Amino acid sequence: DPDHRARLQAALQGREAWNRGQRLSVTHREKIRAAKTGGAAGAESRRRMSAAKEGFRHSEAAKAKMSSTRKGRKLSQAHRAAISAALRRRAAAGLALLGGGF
């Protein structure tokens, strides 16, 4: 019943999960790790996922929000050097420095 589901969702909104803060046992963590290991998507799945995202564009509001969260971050000297080297390689290869491919 959609009404019932909506009422339950509204009643439970904002509550903490029943297992919040509980630590998983080592064996449980190993089971989760084993289940998640190696499950790379096949070529057909990747093609379908790619097709589903085709034509998607972030809204200007979303772009502004993403930009503002990254403003003012401090990068290490090593990270700055790596970014600089990558940009130099892109420029040497004739690729655009901004947009496309990042």
N, C-alpha and C positions, 0 to 999 in steps of 0.2 A: 504494500500500500504506500504510494508516494507521499501521502499526507503524514502517515505515521513516521516514515523515514525523515521527512522534513522537520517534524516536531522533535524527534530524537536528536537530530543533528543540531538544532537550535539549543536544546537543553544541554548538550555535551560540549558546545562551543567554548573554547578557552580553558577547558580542564586539562590537567596533566594526565599523561598516559599512566595506566596502572603500573607499568613496569619502569617508569622513569627513575633513573638513578640506581637501579639494580645492576649489579655487575654480572656479566655472563661468565659461566665456568670455562675453564681452559678447553675442555672437550667440546663444549657448545661452540666456542669461537673457532676451533679447528674444523668442526662440521660446516660452519658457515663459510670458512675460507675454502674448504674443499669444493663446496657447491658452486662457489663463484669463480673458481680457478679455471682458466682455459676456455671459457665459453664465448669465444669471439664469434661475432655474427658472420654467417656465410655470405658469399657474393650476392646471392639473390636477396637476402635480407638487407644488405648494405644498399643495394640498388633501390629497393622499396623505400628505405628510410631516406635516401637521397631525394627520391622523387617526391616524397611527402613534404620535404622542406623547400622544394623548388619554388622560386618566386617570393619567398618570405622576406619581408623587410621589417626591421625594427622601426617603431614610430619615432618621431622626433623627440617626444617626451621620454621614451625609453632610452634613447641615445643620450639625452641630457643627463638622465639619472645615472647611467653607467659611467659617463664621463666624470660626473661630480664625485662619485665614490672613489675614483682613482686619482683625483687631484690631490696634490700635497703629499703623496706617498714618498718615502725615502728609499732609494735604491742603493745597494752597496756599490762600491767602486767596481767590483768584478762584474756585477750585473750590468752596470752602465757601459763598461768596456765591451761586454758581449753584445749588447744592443747596438752599440756604435759599429762594431765589426760586421754585424749582420746587415745593417743599413748600407755600409760601404760595399758589401758583397752584392746586395740587391742593385745598388746604383751601377756597379761595374757590369752587372748582367743586363742592364737596361730596363730593369723593372721599376714600376712606379714606387716611390718611397712611401706614399700614403695611400690608403684604400686598397682594395683588391688583394686578397690573399692573406691578410693578417688574421 
